Amino acid sequence: MAKISSKKKVQYWGTGRRKKAIARVRLIPAGDGTITINGKTVDEYLCLDTLKFIVRQPLVLVEADAKYDVIVNVIGGGFTGQAGAIRHGIARALLLAEPESRAALKKAGFL
């Protein structure tokens, strides 16, 4: 769901789920590609490189890794489930931001 805040900025929201983890993802256009998870950077929050790779997969697939800032609030599950939920949430938010990317995201299994 695209929302417009009081400052007239468009934000794209997506909710991702995997196992017991639920991630609420917000994509902010015209960003520099920073990913913030529960108030920490992705490097501080996720210690394994494979989990960082999983989180960035949808953005890299549609070549939007430097277009959006990503802000995530995730609860439940372990780190692996949370990384999968974040990936799902990012993919669902990208559908709203770039509807033409649906085929690529679906084929890769992110939806």
trRosetta pair geometry for C-beta under 8 A, 3 or more apart (Angstrom, degrees):
i j d omega theta_ij theta_ji phi_ij phi_ji
1 12 7.9 160 78 -153 31 52
1 13 5.1 -16 56 55 77 112
1 96 6.9 -104 -26 -108 9 156
2 10 5.8 -11 -171 -165 109 99
2 11 7.0 154 -154 77 59 42
2 12 5.5 -26 -98 -99 76 68
2 13 7.5 -176 -83 13 26 80
2 96 5.5 -179 -51 165 90 126
2 97 7.9 132 -90 -78 108 60
3 10 7.6 147 77 -153 38 51
3 11 5.3 -22 62 62 86 95
3 13 6.4 37 -2 -18 110 119
4 8 6.0 -5 -175 -136 108 43
4 9 7.0 156 -150 69 61 34
4 10 5.9 -30 -95 -94 75 59
4 11 7.7 162 -91 17 27 77
5 8 7.2 -83 71 -12 64 15
5 9 5.2 -4 38 50 108 88
5 11 6.6 51 -28 -5 103 121
9 28 6.9 8 157 -148 126 98
9 29 8.0 -169 -174 47 88 87
10 29 6.1 16 77 15 99 122
11 26 5.4 -7 178 -169 120 102
11 27 6.8 155 -165 73 64 51
11 28 5.5 -24 -112 -94 89 71
12 26 7.2 143 75 -160 46 50
12 27 4.3 -14 61 56 101 106
12 29 7.7 75 -6 -40 106 90
12 68 8.0 -53 41 -133 116 141
12 93 4.5 121 124 -172 102 90
12 94 7.5 106 123 -72 147 24
12 96 4.5 171 -149 87 113 119
12 97 4.4 -84 -39 -56 167 97
13 24 7.1 -18 -162 -173 100 85
13 25 6.9 143 -158 82 50 58
13 26 5.6 -18 -100 -102 71 70
13 27 7.8 -153 -67 19 26 75
13 93 6.0 -115 138 -107 10 103
13 96 7.5 15 48 32 50 160
14 24 8.0 161 85 -158 42 44
14 25 4.7 -18 65 64 87 109
14 27 7.5 34 4 -12 107 105
14 88 7.8 -157 145 126 115 60
14 89 4.4 145 108 -172 96 61
14 90 6.5 168 70 -73 141 9
14 91 7.1 -177 167 68 159 45
14 92 3.3 150 -152 87 120 95
14 93 3.2 -115 -10 -44 118 77
14 94 7.5 -17 -38 5 155 57
14 95 7.4 111 -98 31 128 95
14 96 7.1 -164 -65 7 97 117
15 22 6.9 -11 -172 -171 98 90
15 23 7.0 159 -157 83 50 54
15 24 5.6 -18 -105 -104 79 64
15 25 7.2 -180 -86 19 27 80
15 89 5.7 -41 -163 -113 12 97
15 92 6.7 -44 46 80 44 154
16 22 7.5 159 85 -157 51 44
16 23 4.5 -9 59 59 98 105
16 25 6.3 38 -3 -13 108 121
16 84 7.6 -161 154 128 121 55
16 85 4.3 143 114 179 99 58
16 86 6.0 169 66 -83 146 8
16 87 6.7 154 -162 68 159 43
16 88 3.1 139 -146 83 108 91
16 89 2.9 -101 -10 -38 108 75
16 90 7.1 -9 -42 5 143 57
16 91 7.3 93 -94 36 120 89
16 92 6.3 -177 -71 11 81 121
17 21 6.9 163 -150 88 50 61
17 22 5.4 -9 -103 -106 83 69
17 23 7.5 -167 -72 23 38 73
17 85 5.5 1 -124 -124 16 100
17 88 6.4 -76 36 93 40 153
18 21 5.4 -5 65 58 75 104
18 77 7.2 63 90 -114 77 170
18 81 5.0 -167 103 -160 97 71
18 82 7.8 -152 61 -63 109 13
18 84 3.6 -26 30 104 176 115
18 85 4.4 -136 20 -60 92 73
18 88 6.1 158 -42 -8 101 137
19 77 5.1 110 91 -115 112 125
19 78 8.0 -13 91 28 151 80
19 81 3.9 -77 49 -125 126 129
19 84 7.4 82 5 65 96 134
19 85 7.9 -94 41 -50 75 107
20 76 4.5 -127 135 166 85 114
20 77 4.2 163 73 -69 82 82
20 81 6.2 30 47 154 67 161
21 74 6.2 6 -174 -175 104 105
21 75 7.2 169 -148 88 61 38
21 76 4.8 -177 -104 93 42 90
21 77 3.2 -65 -53 25 91 143
21 78 7.6 -89 -56 41 120 38
21 81 3.9 156 -8 131 124 99
21 82 4.4 -153 -143 -82 149 54
21 84 7.1 119 63 63 134 87
21 85 4.0 -136 113 -17 108 144
22 74 7.0 173 88 -148 44 61
22 75 5.7 -10 59 59 89 84
22 76 5.6 53 12 33 81 129
22 85 6.1 -143 -116 -163 13 146
23 72 5.6 -19 -167 -163 107 108
23 73 7.2 154 -155 80 56 44
23 74 4.2 -15 -103 -100 84 95
23 82 6.7 113 -66 -160 113 67
23 85 4.0 143 -6 130 109 102
23 86 4.6 -160 -142 -80 170 56
23 88 7.2 131 49 62 117 90
23 89 4.3 -116 100 -16 107 145
24 72 7.1 148 77 -156 51 54
24 73 4.7 -7 56 59 102 96
24 74 7.5 -167 24 -74 60 49
24 89 6.8 -180 -136 -141 11 146
25 70 6.5 -24 -163 -163 99 97
25 71 7.6 144 -159 78 49 48
25 72 5.2 -13 -105 -104 72 83
25 86 6.5 119 -79 -150 120 63
25 89 3.4 139 -7 139 125 117
25 90 5.3 -127 -174 -68 163 55
25 92 7.4 128 53 60 124 95
25 93 5.1 -116 104 -23 111 138
26 70 7.3 146 76 -157 53 47
26 71 4.6 -16 61 62 106 96
26 72 7.5 -165 23 -74 71 40
26 93 7.2 169 -128 -122 17 151
27 68 4.4 -19 -166 -170 97 142
27 69 7.5 144 -159 73 48 47
27 70 6.0 -18 -102 -101 65 71
27 90 7.3 102 -68 -139 111 69
27 93 4.5 149 -10 145 117 131
27 94 7.0 113 -54 -71 162 58
27 97 5.7 -64 97 -48 147 144
28 31 5.2 89 90 -51 90 124
28 68 6.2 136 62 -163 44 77
28 69 4.4 -17 59 58 107 98
28 70 7.7 -161 19 -71 79 26
28 71 6.9 42 -14 -4 113 106
29 67 6.7 -30 -142 157 68 89
29 68 5.9 -43 -97 -102 40 81
29 97 7.0 164 -73 -140 103 121
30 67 7.7 -23 -67 -176 23 63
31 34 6.6 -111 168 30 119 80
31 67 7.0 62 51 131 77 33
31 68 5.1 41 38 -178 119 24
31 69 3.0 -162 -134 -29 156 82
31 70 7.8 -175 86 -20 163 51
32 66 6.6 -25 -168 -160 42 76
32 69 6.8 30 36 -75 58 92
33 59 7.7 127 -138 166 91 147
33 65 5.3 43 -132 150 121 66
33 66 4.3 -44 -52 -111 127 48
33 67 7.4 66 -74 23 82 33
33 68 7.1 70 -96 66 48 46
33 69 7.1 -63 -17 -91 7 52
34 41 7.2 -75 -167 -126 97 93
34 69 5.2 2 56 -132 83 91
34 70 7.3 -152 100 37 48 69
35 41 7.1 88 80 -163 67 62
35 42 4.2 29 88 -41 115 124
35 55 6.6 113 176 141 162 130
35 56 7.4 -113 -37 -82 154 84
35 69 7.8 -177 -79 -167 38 56
35 70 4.4 -4 -116 66 75 113
35 72 7.1 14 -176 -3 86 115
36 39 6.7 9 174 -116 107 12
36 40 6.9 153 -158 73 70 26
36 41 6.3 -50 -105 -99 63 43
36 42 7.5 -102 -83 -41 20 72
36 69 7.6 15 3 173 102 97
36 70 7.0 177 28 95 62 62
36 71 5.0 -6 64 -116 107 67
36 72 6.7 179 92 26 55 73
37 40 5.9 -33 70 66 73 80
37 41 7.7 32 24 149 80 13
37 42 5.9 85 -5 -95 114 61
37 45 4.2 -101 75 38 121 173
37 46 7.2 55 39 -24 158 94
37 55 8.0 -72 -62 -134 134 152
37 72 4.6 -14 -111 70 69 116
37 74 6.2 -15 -162 13 100 117
37 86 6.9 -34 -108 -104 121 146
38 45 6.3 127 46 -114 101 134
38 72 7.1 -41 -27 98 59 81
38 73 6.3 97 -86 -128 64 53
38 74 6.3 -82 -45 40 105 78
40 44 4.1 -115 175 88 115 121
40 45 4.4 141 88 -57 120 94
41 44 4.8 90 55 9 79 101
41 45 6.9 -163 86 -4 37 91
42 45 6.0 -61 -137 43 30 105
42 46 5.8 -17 180 27 70 108
42 52 5.7 110 148 -126 115 94
42 55 6.1 -166 -143 92 131 156
42 56 8.0 85 171 -54 167 98
43 46 7.4 -63 -117 60 17 74
43 52 7.1 28 -90 -102 57 138
46 51 4.3 -143 -170 106 129 123
46 52 5.3 168 95 -64 130 75
46 55 6.9 -169 -7 -18 162 139
46 79 6.3 135 -123 -167 80 116
46 83 6.4 83 -114 -85 139 111
47 51 7.6 49 54 41 46 133
47 79 7.7 -36 27 -151 85 163
48 51 4.5 86 73 5 96 104
48 52 7.2 -165 97 -5 52 84
48 79 7.4 117 19 130 112 139
49 52 5.5 -53 -149 38 40 113
49 53 6.2 46 150 -24 68 104
50 53 5.5 -51 -150 34 33 116
50 54 6.5 39 150 -23 64 101
51 54 5.5 -46 -148 31 35 115
51 55 6.6 37 153 -20 64 102
51 79 6.0 -34 -116 151 157 106
51 80 6.8 -113 -100 -100 109 53
51 83 4.2 -124 -155 -85 89 152
52 55 5.8 -53 -152 34 33 112
52 56 6.5 18 155 -9 65 111
53 56 6.1 -67 -147 43 29 102
53 57 6.7 56 152 -56 64 89
54 57 5.9 -28 -156 -14 32 119
54 83 4.5 69 86 154 132 118
54 84 6.6 -50 164 -76 136 55
54 86 7.9 99 115 69 94 102
54 87 5.4 -80 157 -56 82 136
55 83 5.5 -92 -57 -151 88 84
55 86 5.0 -9 -122 105 93 130
55 87 5.9 -127 -113 -67 35 81
55 90 7.3 106 -173 -15 63 148
56 59 5.5 -70 -165 49 62 111
56 60 5.4 56 143 -24 92 110
56 65 6.3 35 -165 -119 102 119
57 60 6.0 -64 -143 39 26 106
57 61 6.1 31 161 -27 65 109
57 87 5.8 18 47 -136 111 120
57 108 7.4 -180 156 157 114 140
57 110 6.8 -172 109 -92 114 126
58 61 5.5 -52 -145 30 32 117
58 62 6.7 2 167 5 66 105
58 87 6.0 143 -15 -164 109 74
58 90 4.8 163 57 109 135 109
58 91 4.3 -144 -107 -79 152 78
58 94 5.8 -158 154 -4 122 151
58 105 6.2 32 -136 -120 103 103
58 108 7.7 165 -100 88 68 144
58 110 5.1 127 -86 -163 107 162
59 62 6.9 -72 -149 49 25 87
59 64 5.1 -106 -153 79 71 80
59 65 4.1 103 138 -88 111 69
59 68 7.1 -129 -123 50 117 110
59 70 7.5 -94 -66 -46 141 138
59 90 6.4 -62 -42 168 91 136
59 94 7.5 -162 -86 -79 58 134
60 63 7.2 22 -171 -83 34 39
60 65 5.2 24 -78 -52 60 128
61 101 7.8 115 110 -169 99 116
61 104 5.8 168 153 145 112 117
61 105 6.8 127 103 -89 143 64
61 108 5.7 -60 -126 -41 156 166
61 110 7.5 -156 24 -20 159 148
62 94 6.1 146 28 -174 156 140
62 98 6.2 148 171 84 145 150
62 101 4.3 6 -115 -133 136 140
62 104 6.1 143 -83 86 84 140
62 105 7.1 -15 -50 -59 119 95
64 67 4.4 -61 -160 34 75 125
64 68 5.9 25 155 3 105 107
64 94 6.7 155 54 -126 155 115
64 97 7.7 116 -160 109 160 136
64 98 6.8 -151 -68 -9 148 148
64 101 7.9 -50 -19 -78 132 161
68 97 7.1 -20 -78 -146 141 171
70 90 6.4 -9 -131 -107 138 109
72 86 5.4 6 -137 -125 154 108
72 89 7.0 120 -123 89 103 145
74 82 4.8 96 153 -153 143 105
74 85 6.2 132 -136 91 115 125
74 86 6.1 -49 -76 -67 140 97
76 81 7.4 -74 119 113 81 130
76 82 7.6 159 82 -82 59 89
77 80 7.8 -109 158 69 112 61
77 81 3.3 -105 177 89 139 136
77 82 5.4 173 88 -49 114 75
77 85 7.0 143 39 -16 154 134
78 81 5.3 93 50 17 66 102
78 82 6.9 -124 103 -6 33 95
79 82 5.5 -56 -143 39 31 113
79 83 6.3 35 157 -23 66 103
80 83 5.8 -51 -148 32 30 111
80 84 6.6 27 154 -13 62 106
81 84 5.7 -56 -150 39 33 110
81 85 6.2 33 153 -19 67 107
82 85 5.6 -53 -144 38 33 112
82 86 6.3 35 155 -21 65 104
83 86 5.7 -52 -147 35 31 112
83 87 6.5 34 152 -20 63 104
84 87 5.6 -51 -148 34 33 113
84 88 6.4 34 153 -18 65 105
85 88 5.6 -53 -148 37 33 113
85 89 6.3 33 153 -18 65 107
86 89 5.6 -55 -146 39 32 112
86 90 6.3 33 155 -20 66 105
87 90 5.9 -54 -147 35 29 110
87 91 6.4 30 154 -19 63 107
87 110 6.1 -112 153 -142 98 98
88 91 5.8 -55 -149 36 29 112
88 92 6.5 26 154 -16 64 107
88 110 6.7 -177 -103 179 50 69
88 111 7.6 117 -143 -117 76 30
89 92 5.8 -56 -146 38 32 108
89 93 6.3 28 156 -16 66 107
90 93 5.8 -57 -147 39 31 109
90 94 6.2 35 153 -23 65 106
91 94 5.6 -53 -148 34 30 114
91 95 6.9 41 150 -28 60 96
91 105 5.0 143 -157 -161 106 128
91 110 3.8 178 -95 140 153 115
91 111 5.6 -142 138 -73 132 69
92 95 5.6 -40 -157 19 37 117
92 96 7.5 31 149 -11 60 98
92 111 7.0 119 -76 -121 73 82
93 96 5.9 -54 -162 34 41 108
93 97 6.4 31 147 -12 71 110
94 97 5.4 -60 -140 46 38 108
94 98 5.7 -28 178 42 77 97
94 101 5.8 -59 147 82 111 143
94 105 6.6 159 88 -77 127 146
95 98 7.5 -78 -122 68 15 57
95 99 6.3 46 -177 -109 60 55
95 101 7.1 -128 -96 73 49 94
95 102 5.8 62 -124 -89 94 88
95 105 6.9 -107 -70 51 90 160
95 111 7.5 76 -59 -102 133 124
96 99 7.4 12 -129 -68 16 79
98 101 4.5 49 111 -4 110 117
99 102 6.2 -8 -178 -28 55 111
100 103 7.9 -32 171 15 52 98
101 104 5.4 -59 -167 46 68 111
101 105 5.6 65 138 -23 89 108
102 105 5.9 -63 -144 42 29 107
102 106 5.9 26 162 -19 68 112
102 111 7.6 23 -154 -47 73 157
103 106 5.9 -58 -143 38 25 110
103 107 6.2 24 159 -19 63 110
104 107 5.9 -55 -144 36 28 110
104 108 6.4 22 158 -14 63 110
105 108 6.0 -62 -148 40 28 107
105 110 4.8 -80 -169 61 82 116
105 111 5.4 80 131 -34 104 107
106 109 7.8 45 175 -68 31 25
106 110 7.6 -89 -74 49 23 74
106 111 5.1 -34 -96 32 66 129
